[in-house]
Amino acid sequence: MKATTMKAAVYRRYGAPELVKIEAVDKPVPADHEILLKIHATAVNSADSRLRRADPFAVRFVFGLFRPRKPILGGVLSGVVEAVGKNVTKYRVGDALFGATAMVMGAHAEYLCLPESGALAHKPDNLSHEEAAALPFGGMTALYFLRKAGVQSGQKVLIYGASGAVGIAAVQIARSMGAHVTAVCSTGNVDWVASLGADEVIDYTRTNLSTFGPRFDVLYETVNKLPVTDGVTILRPGGKLILGAALLKEMLAGGWHTLFSGKKMIAGVAAETAEAAGFLADLAETGRIKAAIGRVFSFEQIAEAHAWTDGGHKRGNAVIRVCGP
Ligand SMILES: NC(=O)c1ccc[n+]([C@@H]2O[C@H](COP(=O)([O-])OP(=O)(O)OC[C@H]3O[C@@H](n4cnc5c(N)ncnc54)[C@H](OP(=O)(O)O)[C@@H]3O)[C@@H](O)[C@H]2O)c1
């Protein structure tokens, strides 16, 4: 008889990592246009940490005012199709897929149903499930913003916060677009970021960027730590300032400081699409992007992965091995 329950990492209240507990919940059944994925690997990302903590408060207006409406977090996965709804034509049972769940969340579980039109693609053969689960969060975010900035070959691009999930994907994707990439991170991550392809790496604990003068065509601030005025100062005329993690205050400052400067601010929420998943798969297959895994946790250690992510100094991705080798 087929199992009707599965293990999932569930949080019933906003708050500390310890509130995330592995529980038995109903195993989902695919609707006509959905596929049922058996999840081999997922990741705990900054988005999971923010949702769990309800930070900023506005999270509650979308995800539940008093308690989380979606008690299973998880926005990325790599796994295998176990069943398909009767109208599904794009994928078959046995296909290995990876991608993002968008607002559905729910990937911190053994199984998840997603629409066949979701932000998914076939997992490249040269990636393990763990590696594939490390691509979509940073990869789709960075791809979205670098495309919005229209990065061109030969441009000078600075990635601020280069050792995080988004930053390290941005370094690699900007390089694949032909840009000259300067990456900014802390001392302990300099060699690691250089090994993933940055042309130059700057240690933010030792260098004051505001003294640089205007020299970059695109600045992608991935972590909301660089003062907006410093960012504007080091952009060339016509340069693009991507505020990928900005809250309202920084967006207003960015808008104000770029208003009369001939520079352009880009902010907002990255879209997760099947096209982006396919694009990342192609980059991975051709070796132009490598999975950046800081640590791998067992499913039972997921609260530990949340705590590591909360710390704000995660290196690359906190991957969770859900099942299989
Ligand atoms: N707009 C969107 O659609 C979108 C999508 C995804 C994520 N985001 C946002 O993007 C942000 C980054 O996400 P992430 O997943 O990449 O985070 P992450 O993986 O948790 O990485 C955080 C990084 O911040 C770096 N950092 C901490 N303090 C720093 C400082 N003072 N200066 C420079 N770097 C510093 C750390 O590097 P060191 O250890 O080297 O300091 C660490 O690598 C989050 O705020 C997230 O909410 C936005």
The ligand as an SDF file (V2000), in Angstrom:
LIG
                    3D

 48 52  0  0  0  0  0  0  0  0999 V2000
   14.8110   41.0640   -4.4600 N   0  0  0  0  0  0  0  0  0  0  0  0
   14.6600   39.7610   -4.5110 C   0  0  0  0  0  0  0  0  0  0  0  0
   13.8580   39.2270   -5.2870 O   0  0  0  0  0  0  0  0  0  0  0  0
   15.5080   38.8820   -3.6220 C   0  0  0  0  0  0  0  0  0  0  0  0
   15.6150   37.5240   -3.9060 C   0  0  0  0  0  0  0  0  0  0  0  0
   16.4430   36.7470   -3.0980 C   0  0  0  0  0  0  0  0  0  0  0  0
   17.1030   37.3170   -2.0250 C   0  0  0  0  0  0  0  0  0  0  0  0
   16.9350   38.6340   -1.7530 N   0  0  0  0  0  0  0  0  0  0  0  0
   17.6270   39.2530   -0.6220 C   0  0  0  0  0  0  0  0  0  0  0  0
   19.0010   39.2260   -0.9000 O   0  0  0  0  0  0  0  0  0  0  0  0
   19.7220   39.2410    0.3140 C   0  0  0  0  0  0  0  0  0  0  0  0
   20.8930   38.3010    0.2140 C   0  0  0  0  0  0  0  0  0  0  0  0
   20.4180   37.0030    0.1070 O   0  0  0  0  0  0  0  0  0  0  0  0
   21.4060   35.7620    0.1430 P   0  0  0  0  0  0  0  0  0  0  0  0
   20.5350   34.5740    0.0720 O   0  0  0  0  0  0  0  0  0  0  0  0
   22.4890   35.9050   -0.8340 O   0  0  0  0  0  0  0  0  0  0  0  0
   22.0040   35.8910    1.6120 O   0  0  0  0  0  0  0  0  0  0  0  0
   23.0050   34.9080    2.3480 P   0  0  0  0  0  0  0  0  0  0  0  0
   23.2910   33.7320    1.4920 O   0  0  0  0  0  0  0  0  0  0  0  0
   22.4860   34.6890    3.7120 O   0  0  0  0  0  0  0  0  0  0  0  0
   24.3810   35.7240    2.4160 O   0  0  0  0  0  0  0  0  0  0  0  0
   24.5680   36.7710    3.2170 C   0  0  0  0  0  0  0  0  0  0  0  0
   25.9530   37.3090    2.8530 C   0  0  0  0  0  0  0  0  0  0  0  0
   26.0180   38.6480    3.3560 O   0  0  0  0  0  0  0  0  0  0  0  0
   27.3970   38.9210    3.4940 C   0  0  0  0  0  0  0  0  0  0  0  0
   27.5800   40.0580    4.3920 N   0  0  0  0  0  0  0  0  0  0  0  0
   27.2120   40.1590    5.6820 C   0  0  0  0  0  0  0  0  0  0  0  0
   27.5580   41.3790    6.1580 N   0  0  0  0  0  0  0  0  0  0  0  0
   28.1540   42.0420    5.1200 C   0  0  0  0  0  0  0  0  0  0  0  0
   28.6840   43.3430    4.9670 C   0  0  0  0  0  0  0  0  0  0  0  0
   28.7030   44.2160    5.9680 N   0  0  0  0  0  0  0  0  0  0  0  0
   29.1870   43.6890    3.7590 N   0  0  0  0  0  0  0  0  0  0  0  0
   29.1810   42.8200    2.7370 C   0  0  0  0  0  0  0  0  0  0  0  0
   28.6780   41.5770    2.8040 N   0  0  0  0  0  0  0  0  0  0  0  0
   28.1610   41.1970    3.9930 C   0  0  0  0  0  0  0  0  0  0  0  0
   27.9980   37.6580    4.0650 C   0  0  0  0  0  0  0  0  0  0  0  0
   29.3150   37.5620    3.5950 O   0  0  0  0  0  0  0  0  0  0  0  0
   30.5770   37.6140    4.5830 P   0  0  0  0  0  0  0  0  0  0  0  0
   30.4220   36.4340    5.5070 O   0  0  0  0  0  0  0  0  0  0  0  0
   31.7320   37.5110    3.6380 O   0  0  0  0  0  0  0  0  0  0  0  0
   30.4650   38.9140    5.3270 O   0  0  0  0  0  0  0  0  0  0  0  0
   27.0990   36.5520    3.4670 C   0  0  0  0  0  0  0  0  0  0  0  0
   27.7820   35.8340    2.4720 O   0  0  0  0  0  0  0  0  0  0  0  0
   18.7210   38.9220    1.4150 C   0  0  0  0  0  0  0  0  0  0  0  0
   18.4440   40.1130    2.1350 O   0  0  0  0  0  0  0  0  0  0  0  0
   17.4920   38.4860    0.6740 C   0  0  0  0  0  0  0  0  0  0  0  0
   16.3160   38.8300    1.3700 O   0  0  0  0  0  0  0  0  0  0  0  0
   16.1610   39.4320   -2.5380 C   0  0  0  0  0  0  0  0  0  0  0  0
  1  2  1  0
  2  3  2  0
  2  4  1  0
  4  5  1  0
  4 48  2  0
  5  6  2  0
  6  7  1  0
  7  8  2  0
  8  9  1  0
  8 48  1  0
  9 10  1  0
  9 46  1  0
 10 11  1  0
 11 12  1  0
 11 44  1  0
 12 13  1  0
 13 14  1  0
 14 15  2  0
 14 16  1  0
 14 17  1  0
 17 18  1  0
 18 19  2  0
 18 20  1  0
 18 21  1  0
 21 22  1  0
 22 23  1  0
 23 24  1  0
 23 42  1  0
 24 25  1  0
 25 26  1  0
 25 36  1  0
 26 27  1  0
 26 35  1  0
 27 28  2  0
 28 29  1  0
 29 30  1  0
 29 35  2  0
 30 31  1  0
 30 32  2  0
 32 33  1  0
 33 34  2  0
 34 35  1  0
 36 37  1  0
 36 42  1  0
 37 38  1  0
 38 39  2  0
 38 40  1  0
 38 41  1  0
 42 43  1  0
 44 45  1  0
 44 46  1  0
 46 47  1  0
M  CHG  2   8   1  16  -1
M  END
$$$$
